[in-house]
Amino acid sequence: MRHGAEGSICGLANITPALLRPLVHEGRDDRRVNALVEAIVSLPVLPAVKALVAHRRGDEGYCRVRPPLVPLAAADREQLVAAFEAITGEPAGA
């Protein structure tokens, strides 16, 4: 943003908008954004984003994906949620 970007199409805005606000509006970098992106892209991205939305909303329905995609395995989801909470300090439903 600091270098002239106008915005981002980013699943993170659906998961943790407060984390992105300073980046978008003030151009302030936040290492947590990079860490969260790394955690997400280490897995199939769309199922990972949907799993985090489900976690934040407390609604398992968000985990559903359409074929040929498959939801994250339970172990991957647990690991991703643990990483999300460690990175952001934001528990479910926050």
NORSUL-V955339 format. One record per residue. RES is the residue in three letters. PHI is phi in degrees with one decimal (NA if undefined). NEAR is the number of other ideal C-beta (glycine too) atoms within 10 Angstrom. Layout:
# NORSUL-V955339
res	phi	near
RES	PHI	NEAR
RES	PHI	NEAR
This chain:
# NORSUL-V955339
res	phi	near
MET	NA	16
ARG	-62.4	9
HIS	-99.3	5
GLY	107.8	6
ALA	-65.7	10
GLU	-94.2	6
GLY	167.7	8
SER	-150.6	12
ILE	-98.0	5
CYS	-148.0	14
GLY	-63.7	16
LEU	-63.6	17
ALA	-64.6	14
ASN	-82.2	14
ILE	-103.8	23
THR	-146.7	19
PRO	-59.5	10
ALA	-63.2	9
LEU	-69.0	18
LEU	-86.8	18
ARG	-52.3	13
PRO	-63.1	14
LEU	-65.2	19
VAL	-71.8	16
HIS	-88.4	9
GLU	-123.6	10
GLY	70.8	12
ARG	-84.8	11
ASP	-71.3	12
ASP	-144.3	13
ARG	-58.4	8
ARG	-65.8	15
VAL	-62.7	18
ASN	-61.5	11
ALA	-63.9	15
LEU	-67.9	22
VAL	-61.8	15
GLU	-60.7	11
ALA	-63.3	19
ILE	-69.4	22
VAL	-76.7	10
SER	-77.2	13
LEU	-126.3	17
PRO	-58.1	17
VAL	-62.7	13
LEU	-62.1	14
PRO	-61.8	21
ALA	-67.7	22
VAL	-61.6	19
LYS	-63.4	23
ALA	-64.5	26
LEU	-72.0	27
VAL	-62.7	16
ALA	-59.6	20
HIS	-61.5	22
ARG	-65.9	20
ARG	-87.4	14
GLY	67.7	9
ASP	-135.4	11
GLU	-61.4	11
GLY	-58.7	9
TYR	-68.9	17
CYS	-76.8	16
ARG	-65.5	11
VAL	-129.4	15
ARG	-97.4	7
PRO	-57.2	5
PRO	-88.1	5
LEU	-69.9	12
VAL	-130.1	10
PRO	-63.3	17
LEU	-64.7	22
ALA	-63.5	11
ALA	-55.0	8
ALA	-65.0	8
ASP	-65.0	16
ARG	-64.4	20
GLU	-60.3	12
GLN	-65.7	15
LEU	-65.3	22
VAL	-63.0	19
ALA	-62.6	11
ALA	-64.5	17
PHE	-57.2	24
GLU	-66.1	14
ALA	-67.7	11
ILE	-72.6	19
THR	-98.0	19
GLY	71.8	10
GLU	-106.2	15
PRO	-78.6	11
ALA	-56.0	12
GLY	74.9	9
ALA	-75.9	10
